Amino acid sequence: MAHLGDLLREEGLEVFLASDHAGARRLLEETAGDPSILILDLADTEGVFGLLEGFRSSGAQRATRILGLLDADAAGALATRALEAGVHDFIRRPLVADVVRARLRSQLHTARQLKELQSEAEDLIQLLALTRRLASTLDVGSLLYDLVARLAESLGASRVSLVLIDESRRMGMVMAASDDQRIHDLEIALSDYPEIEEVLQRRLPLIVDEVAEHPVLLPVRERLIEKGIGSLALFPLVFEDQVTGVLFLRMERAHALTRRDRFFAEMVAEATAVALRNARLFEHMRDESKRVAAQRLRAERKIAGLERYADLYEHVREGILLIDEVGTIGSANPSARKILSAYGQLEGRRLPALGYENEDHDRLQILADSVSKGLAAGPIEVSVRGPGEEPRCLSVSGSPLSGGGAVLSFRDVTEERRVESELRTTTEFLQNLIDSSADAIVAADRRGRILLWNAAAERITGWRSEEVVGGKMHVSAIYPDDGAREVMRMLRGPEHGGPGRLESIRVDLLSKDGERIPVSLSAAVLREDGEEVATMGIFTDLRERLRIERKLSKAQDKLLRTEKQAMIAELAGTAAHELNQPLTSVMGYAELLKRRIPEDDPNHRAVDIIFRESERMAEIVRKIGRITRYETKTYIGNTRIVDLDRAVERPMGTGVILDEEEDELDDAEGTGTVTP
């Protein structure tokens, strides 16, 4: 183990030694989440497999790769049992430095890949949770504090604050801060924060890895250093090309945000901008509804004594205009005067003159022409000047009157259209989020009709979204055989995460051309008001991962073949050495007898045969000593023996020599060369 520790340190790895299994468990818990390699000596079987079972059940292996240390003569059953218990690879004694390094690098690479995939999944889960939170409440106070607190925890920032901008006053308003829930509606002067002014001017994120070196912070550098601030990151909240606020991250030490951290923060900033806009719209609509209700109450009291026809005209919520045959306004009810208050006196105005743009003038003129001909027209949508000169959107309809002229009714739909735009933006954002996922995301209704098929699903299966969505293909068609029924059975059962949840399992998908695609599937049942409405699955393509595993398996097979050849060569060398000495003695004495016995003596022929057969045996021993590879031939029946002539064809070297290009596993199988 000491030699193995030296090899690990040569690779730049930090080595922790545990004297017992409890110590190994503690070390893993202390390094939980970090890519690591656990090396277990399988010669000490007592408690090893209990330890492995504990790791597997607790999930501690997620970023940990386990190597088993085997003796050279360890039984295959022990290796099989270790693989089933969770061991990922083996190292055999005696240790070969290059082999150990290759195994370590391979397992570390795999551990880092698993850690990266786990981190990306965690980011998506957090982003989805924040998006749901933003979409599920309009309680701005608790919403913003919850958002900055989660962001600070996720990115390891000492403080995250959300600042809304009032550029007209050159002021900012701190709406929430992660380190103090009491902070809200705190005004700050933008002139004291050159970093915020830089973001407002450029409309781009500002990342400051080291406060002491960034030129933008020169006016406030000393103050920031005194406060113990080492780095900053600011992300603008942009909506409709306007910077409405800033997400402000502070770190106590100099720190460079990773690409993952920056992407996550930018996504949170975009979602926050949309959510704040929706919350403001809601508050505005609520206040407007209260104001309209109050005005209507006053109007009702004012006209309570008017005649019945006047009551209807004055009380209706929609604006009403009476126009003559040429489109001149003759009368307007209170609602119309209110909506069109920017125009002042309405009576005597031409209807087309109310339009905000030329195209609005044209639409109103066409409407007036239609009703003047006795035709009902509309509804159409036009823009007019609102009370503050800003454009307002009206939905206008017209009907002709039997006595001449026409009546027009309209209502203000400005806020409805703005809310529709906000909802459309939010929907597009969520759709972009789904389409940007590296994993396939598929949803189907209770009848199996596919509702969602993202870009990754198209890439993995070859099916285009328009070919499958909308009832064009049943979800069972993407599974081979009866795979869809089996997935639904597991999804509704308790074995894989509980009813309605299916945690990661290995299944096959069918591509458009019939290829079986190995994937990892996680799924869930979607409900509305407690009723099941759909199912959703996330598929991770495993082809690349399996390809890597196959390469590793080939490398292991190749190493086993090389070890087998080395063993055969060593055995041959030993046999040749041990046989050579007695054979030399036999040949020497046979030659001595042959010289002493006359040729006419009957024993001379027997001694000559002994001498010639000894020479033949010596040649066989020399061939055995030159064996460099394992080649066999048929002997009697199905019996196979070593083919000495083919086994000694290669030139002799020293020791076992592996192919230099070990990673080119698709090449022909390499062989080793040996000499005694």
N, C-alpha and C positions, 0 to 999 in steps of 0.2 A: 504493500500500500504506500510505503514511503516513496518508492520509485514512481508510482502512479501520481502521487502528489506533486513530485518534481516536474513530471510531464505537463500536468495541468497548469502549474505556475509558469512554465515556459511559454504556454499559450496565452499568458496574460490574464488567467482566470484567478479569481479569489477562491481560496480553498478553505472549507470548514470541515473539521474532522469530528465525528461523533463516536463515542466509545460504545454506545449501545443504541438500541432502536428508539428508546424514549428521547435520547438526544437528537437523533435524526429527525424525529417528528417535530421537536421544538425548533430546530434549524429551519425546516420547511415553513413552519408557521411564521417565523420571523422574516423570511424572505418571500412571503406569499405575494404572488402577482408578478415577481421578477423572473425573467427567463433563467432557468437554472438546470443543472444536471445532478441527479442523485445516483451515486454509484454504490451498489449493494454487493457485498461479498456473498455469493450464493453457496459457498462452501459451508457457511454457518446457517444452516436451514432453519434452526430453531427461532421462531418468531418472525422470520423474514416475510413469510407469506401472510401472516396476520398483519404486519406493518403495511404490506402492499394493499391488502383489502381495506385497511383503514384509510389509506390515501385515496383509493378509488371511490369509496363511499362518501368521503368528505369533499371531494372535488379539488383536493390539494394539488393534483397533478396537472391542472389546467395549463400552467406555464412551466411545468417541470418535466423533463425527459429522464427516464430511468434506464441506467445501464447496469447489466448484471455482470459480475466478475466471476468467470468460470475457470476451473482447473482444466488443463489440456485433456485429461481423461474423464471429464464429467460426462455422465450419461445423458443421452438425448432426451430422456423423459423429464429430467430436471429442467432443461431449457424449455421444453414444451409447456411444462407447468408454470414456469416463470413468465412466459409470453402471455399465457391465459390470465395470469394474475396482474398483468399491467406493465411488465418490463418491455421496453421498446427495442433494445439492442443488447449485444453481448460483447465483452472483451475477454479473451482467453489468456491464461498464463501459459508459457512465459510471455510477457508483454513485448510487443513489437512497436517501437515508438511511432513509426509512420502510420501503422494501422490505427493505433490509439488516437493519434491526432486527427486522422480522417474521420473516425467515428465521432469524436468530440465535436469537430466542426460541423458535421452533418446534423447532429442532434441539437447543437446550439442554434444552427440556422432554422431548423424546424421549430424550436421553442420560440425563437423571435418572431417567426411568421405567425404562430398561434397567438402570441401576445398581441401582435399588430391587428390580427383579425378580431380578437376579443375587444381591443380598445376601440376599433371602428364600430363594432356592434354596440358597445356601451355608449359611444357618442350618439349614434342614431337613436338609441332608446331614450337617452336624456333629451335629445332634441325633439323627439316625438312627444315626450311627456310635457316639455315646456310649451310646445305648440298646442297640445290639448288644453293645457292650463290657460294659455292666452286666449284660446277660442271659447273657453267654457265659463268665463266670468267677466263682468264689467266693473268689479270692485277694484278700482285702480290702485288704492293704497296697498292692500294686501298682495295684489298681483305683482306690483313692481318690486316690493321688498322680497317676495318669494323668488322672483326672477334673478335679482342681483345676488342673493344669497346662494342660490344654486350655481350660478355662473362662477362665483368666487371659489366655491368648493370644487367645482369641476376643473378649473384652470390653476388652482393653487395660488390665487391672488390674495394679498393681504387686505385689499379693499376693492370693491367694485361699486361704482355709483352710476346713477342714471341722471343725466342733466338735460332738461328741455331748454331750448334756445328761443329768446325773444330778441331777434336781431334789430328790431326797430328801437329798442331801449338799450341795446348792447348789454343785455343782462342774461344770466342763466338761472335756472331754477333746479336745485338738487331735489329730485322727487323721491329718491330712495338711496340708501347706502347699506352695503352688506354688513358692516361692522357696528351699526347702530340703528335699530328699528325705529327709534324716535325721530330720526331725521326725515323730514319731508317738507316740501314747499320752502326750501332754504335758498334765498337769493344770493347770487355771487356776481361780481363784475367780470365780464369777459376780458377786460384789460389786464386782470391779474392772472390770466391763464392763457399764455401765448400758444400752448399746445392745442387748446380748444379752437382758438382763432385760426390756427394752421389747418385744422380739419375742416372748419367752415369754409375757408378760402379754397382749398383743394378738392373738397368733397370726397376725400379718400381716407382710408385708415392711416393712422400714424403709429408706428411701432418704434419705440425707443429702448434699445437693448441696454444701454448704459446712460444714465442721466448725466453723468459727469462729462460726457463727450459730445452730446447732441447740440448743434448750434441753435436750434429753435428755443431751447430751454435756457439760453444764456442769461436772460433777465431774472429768472427765478431759480437758477441752478443751486445757489447756496441754500436757499430756503428748503428746497426739496431734499438736499443732502442732509441738512439738519434734522429733518423729519424722518430720516432713515429710509428714504425711497431710492431704490436702486434702478428700477426700470418702469416704463409706462407703456400702455397700449390704449389707443382711442379708436373707436369704431363709430362712424356716423350712422344716425337713424335717418334714412332717406325715404321720403314718400312723395311721389309725383314730382321727382327731380328737385325736391326741397329738403334741406337738412333741417329736421325738426328737433334733433337732440343728439346726444353723444353717450355711448357706453364707455365709461372711464375706468380702466384697470390699473391698479398700482401694485407693484411687487417690492418687497423689502430689499431684495438683492438684485444685482444685475442678472438679467434673465432673458434669453432669446426664446420667443414663442415658437413652438413647432408649427409645421404646416397644418397639422391636425388641430392644434389649439386655435390657430387663426381662422381656419375654415369654420370651426364650431362657433367662435365668437361672432363672425360675420353673419352666419345664419340666424343666430339669436337676435342680432341687431335688426335684421330685416323683418323677422317675425314680430319683434317688439314695435317697430314703426307702424306696421299694419294694425296691430292690436290697439295701440294708443289712438290711432285715427278712428278705429271703430268705437272705442270708448267715448271719444269726444263727440262723435256723431250721435251716439245714444244719449249722452247728456244734453246735447243741443236739441234733439228731437223731443226729449222729455220736457225740457224747459219751454220749448215752442208749444207743445201740447197744453201745458198749463196756462200759457199766455193766451192761446186761442180760446181755451175753455173759459177763462175769465172774461175775455172780450165778448164771447157769445152770451155769457150770463148777463152782462151789462146790456147787450143789444136786445136780449129777450125781455128784460125789464122795461127797456125804453119803448119798445113797440107793442107792449102787451095790450094797449088800448086801440091799436090800429085795426082797420077792417081786415076781414079774413084774407082777401087776396093780397093785401099789403103784408100781412103776417107771413105768408108763404114766400113772397118775393124777398122780404128783408131777412128772413130767418135761415134760408137755405145756406149751407156751408160753401157750396161752390159759387164761384163768381158768375154773374149773369149780365150779359150785355144785350141791349136791343138795338139793332141796326136797321137802316132803311135800305131801299133797293140798290143804292150805289155804295153801300158799305160805310156810311157815316153813323157814328155812335149817337143814339138818341137818349139812352138811359143806362145807368149802371147801379147794381145793388151794392150794399155795404161791403160784402165780401170781395166784389170786383174792385171797388175803390181801394180796399186794403192791399190786395195783391198787386195792383197797378198804381200804387201811391206815388211812385217815382215820376209818373206822367202828369200829376196834378189834376186839373180839370179834364175829365174824359169826354163829356158831352161835346159834340161838334168835331171830334177827331175822326180821321179816317182810320178804319181798322188796320190796313196794312202798315200804317205808320207806327204801330206798336212793336213791330219786329225789331230784334236786336241787331241782326245782320241782314244783308241783302237777301240771302236765301230764306230768312224768316219772313221778310216782306212779301216775297213771292208766294210762299205757302198760304199766308193769310189772304192774299189777293185771290188765289184760286178758291179758297174756302168761301170768301164773300161772293165770288161769281157763281159758285155752285148753288148756294142757298137762294141767291137772287133769281135763279132759274127754277126754283121750286124743288130742289133736290136736297135731301139730307146729306151732310158731309161730316167727315171725321170718324173717330178722333184722329187728330194730327198732333205732333209735338213741335212746339216752336219755343224760341228763347226770347224773353223780354227783359227790360231793365227792372231790377229789384229795388227795394227801398234804399239800399246803399249803393246803387248804380251797378251792382254786380249782376250778371245774367241769372235769370230764373227760368226754369223749364216748366212750361204749361202744357197740359193735355186739353185740347180744344175740340168741341163738337158743335155743329150748327144744324138748326132745323128751320124751314120756312114757316111763316105765319100766314093764316088764311086771309087776313086783311092786308097783306103786303108787308115787306120787310122780313126780318128773321130774328130768332133768339139764339144766342150763343151761350154755352155753358163751358166753364173751364175750371180746372183745379191745379194747384201747384204741386208738381211731382219732382221738384228739385232734389229733395232729400231722399226720396225713394231711388232716384237714379244714382245718387252718390253712394247710397248703401249697396245698391246692386254692383256698382263699380268696385267697392271695397270687397264685397263677397267674391266677385270674379277674380280680383287680385289674390285674395287669400287662397282660393281654389287653385289658381294657376301655380302659386308658390308650392302648395302641397303636392300638386301633380309633378312639378319639377323635382321636388324632393324624392318622390317615388321613382321617377324616371332616372334620376342620377344614382340610384342604388346599384351597387355592383352585383347584388343578388336578385334573382327573379322574384317578383311579387305578383301573386295571382289571387283573385277573389272570385267566388261564384255564389249565386243565390241558392235557395233551398232546392231548386229543381236541377242544379248542376249547370246552369247557364253561366258562362264566364262573363263577369262584370268588369274586371280589371286585369290588364296584361301589360306589364311595364316593358321598358326598352331592354332590360337584362333578360326578361323572359323571351323576347324576340331573338336576342343574340344566342341564347343557349339552345333553344329548340328549333329555330328557323321559321317558326310561325309568326306572321305579321299580326299586329293587334287587330287590324280590320278583318282578318280572316277568322278570328275566334270570338271576338267580343260581340255581345248582343244576340246571343242564342245561336250563333253560326256554328259553334262546336261545343259539345258537351265536355265537361271537365274530365270525365272518365277517359276521354280519348288521349290524354297526355300520359296516361299510365299504361304499362303493359299488362296483359292478362286481366286479372280481377283486382289490380292494384288500388283502384279508387275505393272500392268497398272495404278493403283492408285498412286503408288510411282512415276512412270514416269510422270504422270499428274502433281503432286505437284512439281516435280523437274523442269519441264519446265514452271511452272506458277510463278506468282510474289508473292504469298501469304506467302511463307516460306523461305525467304531469297533472292528472286529474281530469274529470269530465270537462270538455270544452277547451282543453289545452293539450297540445302535443309538442313536447320538447324534442330536441334534435334527434332524428332517426335517419337511418340510411335507406333510401329507396331509389328506384330507377324511374326516369322519365323517358318518353318516346319523342324523338325529334321528328321533324316533318318528313325526313327521308327514312324513318323507321329505326334509326340508331338508338340503342339503349344508352342513356346518359346517367351515370351515377351522381346522385345529389344528396345533400343533407337537408332534411325538411323539418321546419318548425311551423306549426299551424295553430289556429284558434278559431273558435266560433264567435261571430259578431252578433250582438243582440241590441235591440231597441225596445226600451220599456219592458225589459225582461223577456222579450220574444226573440227567438232565433230568426235572423234575417239572411245571414250569409256566413260563409267560411272564408278564411284568408290563410294563405300559405306563403312562406318565404323559403326559396330553394337556393342552396349554395352549390355551385358546380364543383364536383370533386375530381374531375378528370386530371387536372394538373397535379393535385395532391397524390392521386393514385399512381400517376406516372412516376413521380418522385419515389414513392414507396416501391414500385417495381424496380426502379434503378437500384435502390438500396438492396433489394432482395438479390438482384443479380450480382452485386458486389459481394454480398455475403456468400453466395454460392461459389463465386470465383475464388474467394479466400479459402473456403473449405477444400476446393479441388487442389489448390496450391499446397495446403497443409498435408493433404493426403499424399501428394506426390513427394513432398519432402520426407514424410514418414517412410514411404516405400524405398526412397533412395537411401535413407539412413539405415534401414533394415538390410538393404542389399549390401551396403558397405560393411556393416557389421558381419554379415554372413560370409562375405568374401574374405574378410580379415581372419575370422575364426577358422574357416576351412583351409585357408592357404597354408598354415603351419603344419597340420598333420599331413596334408597332401604333399607338401615338399619332402617330408620325411619318407613317405611311401615311395615317391618317385626316386629319391636318392638311394634307398635300399634296393629297390627293383633294378636300378641301373648297375649297382654294385654286384648283385647276384648274376645279372646278365653277363657281366664281364668275366666272372669267375667260373661260370658253368660253360663247358664246351658246347659248341653248336650242335654236335651230334648227340648230346645228352637229351633224353626225352623231356627233362624238366626245363630245358632252355626255352622251348616254345611257350610254356605256361608263364615263365618269367617275362618273356617278350610281350605277351598279351597284357600282363599286369602293367608293364611300363607304358605301352601305347594308350591303354585306357586311362592311366593316371594323367598322361599328357592331355587327353581329351577332357578329363574332368578339370584340369587346370585352365584350359581355354574357357570352359563354362563358367568357372569361378571369376575369370577376368571379365567376362561379359556382365556377370552379376554386379561386379564392382563398378562397371561403367553405366549402370541404369540411370537414366535422366528423366524418364517419364513413365507413366502407367499405361501400358498397352497389353492387351490379352489376345489369345487365339483359342479356337476350339480344340479340345484334346480328345476325349472319348465321350460320345453321347452329347449331353448338354454341359459337360464339365468344361470350364475355361481356365487356362493357365497363362502365366506371364509370357509374352512373346519377346524373348531376349534380343532377337535381331532388330525388331522395330524399336525396342525400348532404349537402345544404345545408339540410335542414328544421330542424335544431336551432339554437338561438341561439348566437351566437359568444361565446367566453370567451377566456381566455389560457392557453396551454400545454395539457398533458394533465392532465385531472382524473380520478382514480380514484374509484370508489364509496367513500364513507366507511366503510361496514360491510363491510370486506374479508372478515371471518370468516363472514359469512352466505353461504356458498358455494352453498347450495341455491336462492338467489333467481335471478331471470332474469339473463342475462348483462348486465353493465354495459358502457357505451360511453364513450369519451372525447370531449371537445370541443376544438377547436383553432382558432386564428386565425393568419394569416400575420403 
